Amino acid sequence: MIKSLLKYILPNFIINLILKFYIKLIRIKSFKTSQSFWNENTVSSPKNGFTSISESQNHLNWRNNQYINSYKNMDFQNTHRKIVLDYGCGPGNGIINIINSAKPKEIHAVDVSKKSILLAKKRADLHKLKVYFHQINENEKIYEIENNSVDVIKCDGVLHHIEDMAFVFKEFKRILKKKGVINLMVYNRDSLWFHLHVNYELMIKRNIFQNLSADEIFRISTDGFQCPVSKCFSPSDFINICKENKFKSKLKNISISLFELSKIKILKEAVNSDKIEKNSRDFLKQVYLTKNIPYFKKNIAGINSYYELRNF
């Protein structure tokens, strides 16, 4: 509430100065790995967990609604009567989305964060769910899960925070059944977030982050200034990454955030800027609206891209 009020009271140049000072201040404490960062920073959740099922469900509904059709795009219904792994479970949002959609045969949940595992366990107990939790270190096998034993892997917003994705793909290959399926979300480079919010609003209009590349600004603009790894991929690049790691993949859909939709009002301004990089101007020139949703070519121009992977 106070943060929102300050935006209306203070002029932009004062807000920008405060942000610049804050960024320099927090860089005193840096995180060298994603594991160290996520051990201290969890996805939005009450500090001590949820106190009731209604509180848990209401929060989940709010989170799902921040990204249009995100719940539908993760296809939780395909977990019915299946052995499921939620890879990077965080505080348990994916687990509750799964049981709201289906009755899995068995649920496993993995995370590198001890704090997230504790919150997810508490949430599962609240909903009276039997979930097998596994805390691992970065680049560590899930020893408790056997080869070729999992029907469906859900990995929602995790791979773009991992430096060595090849190791995770190798682990997915090991535990996934021959006819199993992976549904995952990674950040989309062909988005208003990257080309409009980062490449124009932050780099040019507000000029907050000096001497940083667009990829660096994207990293600190998504999950916190101190998040050490946060990448984005064009659909063609990510499909090639999957192929290199021996998975067939296809882009299923894309979700746009409410935050991105609020930036459409500066779209024309960005296109007409003589300072914006050519690749971003070319991208934004091709953006068109259908029912107030921005599209690039045939895809929604949003930050969350959803893929389905299968074994070769």
N, C-alpha and C positions, 0 to 999 in steps of 0.2 A: 504493500500500500504506500509506504513512504517513498520507495523507489519510483513508483508511478507518479506520485505527487511532485517529486523533484523534477521529473521530465517536463512537467507543465510550467513549473515556477522558474527554473533556471534556463538561461539561454544555451543554445547548443555549444557555443565555444567554451563555456564554463564546464559543461558536462564532458566535453572532449578532453579538457585539461585534467579533470578528475580521473577520467579513465586512463589517460597516459601515465599519471602518477601511480595509480593503482596497479597498472600492468608492470611498471618498473619495480614496485614494492613486492608484488607476489613472486616475481622472478627470483627473489632472494632464496625462496624455497622451491626447488625444482624436483621433478620426478623423472628418474632416468628410464623407468620401465612402466608399461601399462599396468602391470601387476601392482607396483607400489602406489600408483595413482588410484586405482580402483579399490585398493585396500582402505583408502581414506575417503574416497568419494563414490557414493553409490548413486544409482539412478533414483530419481525422486521417490522418496518414501519417508514416512515418519521415523524419527531418530531411533525409537525403541520398537518399531513395528506397529502393525495395526491392532486395534483393540476389539474390533468386531468385524463380522463378515460384511455387514453393510458398508462400513468404512472402507474395507478392502475393495469391494466391488465398485463403490462410487469413485474411488481413486483410479481404478483400472479404466472405468468408462471415460473419465476425464482424460487420462493419458492416451487412450485409443483415439479419442476425438481430436487430439492435437494434430493428427496426420490423417487426412481424409482417406477412408477405406483401408486403413492399415490393418485392421482386424481381419477383414475379408481377404486382403492380399497375402497374409501369412498362411491362409488355408488350414486352420486348426482342425477342421472336420476330418481331415484324412488320418487323424490319429486314433480313430475309433477302433477298439480291439487290437491295437498295435503296441509294440514295445517302442517307447519314445524316449529320445534324449533331447533335453533342452540344454544346448551348449552355450554357456555364458548366461546363466539364469538370472543374475542380478537379484533383486529382492522378490522375485517370484511372479512378475507380471505374466510371463509366458505360460507358466504352470497354470495359473487361474484361467487364462484364455483357453487353454487346452481343455480343462475340465468343464468350462462353460459350453464347449462345443461338442464334446465327445466323451466316451468312456474308454480310455486307454487300458490295455492289458497291464501295462507296467510303465511307470515314469521314472526316468533318471534325470538328474539335474547336476550340471557341472559349473564351477566358477573358480577363478583364481583368488577371489576376494573372500577372506574369512568373514568379514562383516556382512557381505551379501548373503553368504550361505546361512549365517545365523538368522538374518531377517527372513529369508525364504523358508527356512525350517519353521520358524514361528508362524509364518503365514499359512504354511501347509497344515500345521497342527490346528490352527484356527478353523480352517475349512475341513478338518478331519480327513486329510488326504494322506495316503501312503506314498511317499516319494523317497527314492534312494539318492541321497546327496553325496557328491564327490568333490572335495576341494583339491585342486591340483596347482602346481606351480607352472609358470610359463614354459612352454615346450616340454611338457611332461605327459607321458601316456596316461590314459585312464585305466589303470591296471585292473580295477574291479569289473570293467566291462569287457566281455570276451569278444574274440574275432567273429565277424559275421552274425551278430546277435541283435542288431537294432533295425527296426523297420523304417522309422521316420526320425530324422534329425531336424530339430528347429534351431536356427541360429540367427537371432534377431538383433541386428546392430552390434555385432561383435567383431567380425573379421576385419573391419576397417580400423580397429584399434590394435591389431596384432602385427608386429613387425615381420615375423616369419610365418606367413600364411601357408607356405608349403608344408610345414610340419603339421599344421591343423588338418589340411587336406589329406595328408598321409594317414592321420589318425581316423579321419572320417572314412577313408577307404578301408581301413582295417576293421572297423566295427560295424559298418553298414552291410546289411544283407545284399545279396546279388541283385535282387529286384527292389531294393529299398529306395527311398527318396529323401532328398534334403531340400528344405525350404529355408531360404536365408534372405536377409536384408543387409545391403551395404549402401553407403552414401553414394549418391549419384552426382557425377560431375556436370552432366547436362541438365543443370537445375538453376532456378532463380537464386538459390542460396549462393552458389559458386559465382555465377556470372553477374548477378545484379547486386546482391547484398555484399559479397566480398569484393569483387573486382570493381564495383562502382561505389556503393554507399560507404564502405569502410576505407577503401584505398584512396578514393578521390573526393567524394562529397564531404566526408567527415575527416579524412586525413589523420586518422588516429594512429595507425600502425606504420611508422616510417621505417624504411630500409628492410622491410620484410617482403617475401614473395607471396603470391596469391595462395600457394599451397600452405605456407606457414600461417597465414591469416585465417584460412579455412580451418586449420587444425585448432587454433585457439578460439574460434568463433562458434564451435559446435558443442563441445562437452566441457568447456571450462578453459581458462587461459593456461592452466598448468598441465592440461592433458598432453602427454608426450607423443602420442600417436593417434592421428585421426585423418584418414585418407578418403579420397573419393575417386570413383572410377566411371568412365563412360561405359555404356552397355557393351560395346564391342571389345573394349579392353578387358572387362571383367570376364566375359565369355571366353576370351583367349586365355586368361589366367586359369580358368576352370579346365579348359582343354589341355593345357600344359600339365595340369595335375590329374589328368586321366578321368575327368568327369564331363559328360554331356550336360550342357546347361542351356536354358532359355530364359529370357526376360519375361516374367509373367505380368507384371504391372508396376506402376510407380505411384507413390503417395506424395502429395504436396502438403506442407505444414501450413497451419493457420498463420504462422509467422511470415512465411514466404508470401502468402496471399496479401498480407498487409503491405508488401513492398511493391505491388503492381502499380501503385500510384506514381512511382518514380521511374517506371519503365521507359516512357518517352524521353524523359530528361536524360537518362543514361545513354540511350541510343544517339541522342544529339550531342553528347559530350565529345569534345575533341581530345580528351585526356584518357579515355577508357581504352584498354588494349583492343586491338583489332579483332582477335578471336572472340572476345566477349561481346563486342559490338555486333559482329556477324551473327553470333548466336542469338542475341536479343532481338535483332531485326527479324529473325525467323519465328519468334514467339507469337502465337495467336491465341485468342480467347474463344473457348466454347463453353457456354453456360457458366461464364465467369471463372473457368479453370484454364490456366495457361498451358499450352502445348508447344513442344518443339518437335517438328516433323510430325510423327504419329504418336509420340509418347508425351505423357504429362511431364511438365518441366519442374518436377519436385525433387526433394532431397533424398527420399527413401526409395531405393529400387529393389524389387523383389524377384528372386530367381528360383527356379526349380532345377535341381541337379540330380542326375542319375549316373550309375556306373556305365562305362563303355561296354 
